[in-house]
Structure formats: C-alpha cells, structure tokens
C-alpha cells in the first residue's frame, strides 16, 4: 500500500486474561480519517488505545502479541511513552475542561511538555487556526471555560491537543455530547483536519461514521471484519457480516 503509515501485523491484545483484539492485520494511509464501528465490547476503544499504549493505564495485566508499526517503527518495543502519547494524541469523547480561562486550558499541554513560555502564543494560534476558530477565540482567551457552549468546549479540547503538534489523533465519539446543529458545524472542520493529521475515530452512530470517514472499519468480537473506503463500505460492503451488521440483522 502506497503511503502506508500505520500497520498492525498479527496484533492481539489480552487484557486481564480476556482477549479483546484478535490477529489484527490492518494498514492505514497518512491523512486518512478511519471511522471505527462495531457492537459493544468489539474492541473499538482498545484499538485506539493500542496506538499510544494507554490500555496499560486501565488494566492490571496487559499482554500484547504481534506488532504495530508507525512510519515503519514498532511502537511496542523500547518507545518513549511521553513522546508516543504526545505524537499519537488521545481525545476523549466528553470535552475535559479544567478550572480557569480558555487560555489556561489551551496552554495546559504545552506547560506539561515544557514548551518555553515565549512560544505558547504561537502554539495556541496554530491549534485554533487548524480548527478555523482563531477569529472567534482570539478576544475570548480570558473568558472562563464554564461560559462556553458544549461545541466550543469541544473545540478547546481538540485545540489543547493539536497545540502539541501530534501526527495522529485518536478520537472517541464526541457526537454524543453535542446536538445535531453543533455536529453539522463541527463536522466540516473535523473533516478538514485530515490535511494535517491522520485520524482514527470510534463512532457509535453509523451515519456519523459515513459522514466523517474517508475509510471505515468494522470490528466484531475483537476481529477486523471489513475495512474499506467509506462510501464503498456503506454502499457495497464486501463481507456478509458487514451487510448483516449494517442492516441490523447481525444481533
């Protein structure tokens, strides 16, 4: 595959003696938005967390088989975790806001990673520009985040991560926390982020997956059932299990 960026080779994940991902073989190009769908406990979030090794933060016992290559480097072997989690950045479904102002929240990540203060403004401008939000927020940096709408809190949570200049965004399904009008507004901005980043996003609504993804992956019981270009995935699925899942007949 040309422009191969992320590659799972026979990857299996066992958490607290329970197999959650089974023999995953998957290749993802740069600047893709991969929307990940599947039933409950299919392993969707575990797949995201595999890319920055954060399953280890939630489980006492973690066993990994196979390998995950990012830009041909196996991240499972001798990788600097701080750097890995900065470059493969996780964004939780519910926007996380800390007490204080918009500026306080936006600069939290650069402070943690010891970016010199003289560069903070540049980092924040870059992150808000990526979200097409600089004009809106530039005069609101001293505003309490408690006064922001849910949509603008979502933008701040994205901007705080983007300020650290990651390569990969690992995104939980934020659509559950905003209304349809906010989703439609943010979705256009989100889709444009693929110009700068490779994005993997868990989606619990197939319609959202179809709108946001360039490619879509179906996981069932920890197995890859099908991964294809999003339009083809939904209009002409290859696997019978995919057809059954999309039609609601699988369960």
N, C-alpha and C positions, 0 to 999 in steps of 0.2 A: 504494500500500500504506500503510495507516494505521500510525503509529508506526515508520515507516521510519527506520532508524538507520545502517546500513551499506549502501552501494550501490556496486557495481562497474559501471562503464559502459565497455563495449568494451575491457576491460582485457586487455592482453597483456604477457607477461614473457619477455624473451630474456636468458638467462644464458650468458656466454661463447659467444655466437653460436648457442646452441641454444634453440629456442622451448620454454618449459616451461609457459606458460599461454596459452591462445588465446581471444581475444574473449570474456572472461568478462563476462556480464551477470547480476547477482545482487543481490537485495535481502534484507536481514536485519533483523528487528524487534529492538527492545530486549528484554532479558530472555529471549532465546532461547538454547537450547543447540543449536548446529548441529554434529552429528557428521558428519565428512567421511570418506568411504570411497573405495576405488578400488585398482587394482593398483599394483604397484611402479612408481615413476617417473611416476605420474599427475599429480604436481604438488601433492600434498596439503600438504606442509610448506611449499612455496614460496608457497602461498596464505596460510597463516598468517603467514609472514614478510613478506608484502606489506603487512600491516596495521600493522606498525611499522617498515617499511623496513629489515629486517635481512638480506634477501638480499644487500645490498651488503657485508655483513661476511664473506661466504663466497665471493664471486665477484669476479674482477678486472674483468669487464665486465658491466654491467647496463644493459639498455635497456628502457624502460617506455613503453607506448602506452596511451592511454585515461586513465581517472581512477578514483580511489577516493574516495568521499565518506563522511565520518563526521560525522553530525549536520550534513549539507549543506556541510561544509568539505572541499575537496580536499586530502588529506594529502600528495600528491606535490609540491605547489607551496609552496615557502617555509614549511616547517613546522619548528618547533623539535624536533630529533630527541630531545633529552633528555626533553622533556615528552611527546612522542609515545610513546616507549618506556616511560615511566612509566605513562601512561594506558592504553596498549594493551600489556599486560604478557605476556611470554612465559614459559611454564613448561615446562621440558624434561622429557622422558619419565623419565629417571633422576633421582631426587632428588639435588640438589647440596648436599652438606654441607661446611662449612668447619671447620677445626680449632677446637675450643673448645666452649662450652656451648650449650645451647638458646637462652639469652638472646643470646649472641654472634651466633648465626645469624639470629635474628629481627630484631635491630637493624641488621644489615649494610646493608639497603636504605635505612633512614631516615638512617643515617650518610652514605651516599654522596650522598643528596639533601639533605643539610644541614638536616634537621629538627632544631630545637633539642632538646637532651637532655631538658629538662623535660617534653616531650610524648611521649617514647618509650614510656613505660609505657601511655599511653592508646592509642597506635597498636597496640601489641602486644596489648593486651586486646581491641581491636576486631577484629583479624585472627583471633585464636583463638576469639572468640565467633562469628565468621562460620562457623567450622569446627566449632562445637559442641565445642570442645576446651579451653576455658579451665579448667574444673574439673580436667581431667586434668593439664594442664601447669603450673598456677599454682604448685605446690610443687616443680616439676622444672626451673625455669628455670636453675639452676646445674648441672644434670646434663650430662655430656659427651654430645654427639650420637652418639658412637660406641656408646653403650649403648642407643640407641633401636632399636626394631623398624623394619623397612622401611616399614610403614604409618605409623608416627609420624614417620619421616624425610620421608615424602611430605607429611604434614600440615604439617611445618615449612617445607618448600619452598614450599607454597601460601601459608602464613601470611606468610612473608617478603615475598611479592609483594603479598598483599592488604593488608598494613600500609601500603602506599603509595597505597591508595585508587584503584585503577585503575577504568576504565569497562568495559574489555574484557579477558577472559582468553583468551590464545592457548595452547592446551594440547596438547602432544604426548601420545601414547598411553602413559600411566603404567601401564596394566594389565599390561604385560609384566614389570614389576618387583615385583609383589605377587601373593600367592596368591589363590585364589578366595574364601576366607573374608574376607581383608582387602579384596578388591574389593567384596564384598557390603556390608561395613560402611561403606566409604568412599563407595560409590555413592549411598547415601541422602543423605549430607551434600553430596556434589557436586551432586546434582540441586537441592537447596535453594539453592545459590549463585546460581541464576538470579534469585532475588528481588533480589539486589544488583547482579549483573553480567550482561553479555552474553558468552556463551562460545562459542568455536569450538574444537572438539577433533578432532584426527586420530585415527581408530580403525582398527586393523588386524584387529579381530575384529567381524564384523557383529552378533554377539549383543550385544556391549558397546555398539555404536552404537545398537542398537534399545532397549537398556535406558536409556541415558543421555540420548539426544537428545529434544528437542521437535521438531526438524526434522533431516532427513538429506540430505546432498548426495553425489552420485556423480560423481567425476571420472575420466575415462579419457583418457589421452594429452593431458592439459592442457585438456580440454574439459569443460564442465558438461553432463552427460547428463541428470540429473534432480535437482531439489531440491523436497522436499515435507514435509509433516508426517510425523513418523517412523512413526507407526502406518500411515498410508496408504501411505507409501513402501514399507514392507516387505510389507504385505498386498495392496495393489492398485497396483503400480507402473504408471506411465503409458507409459513408453518400453520398447520391445522390448529395447534394450541393457541396461536395468536388470534386466529379468526374466532375461536370459541371464547377467548378472554374478552375481545372487543365487543362481541355480541352479547356478553353476559351469560353465556351457556356453560362457562367453564366450571362454575360452582353451583 
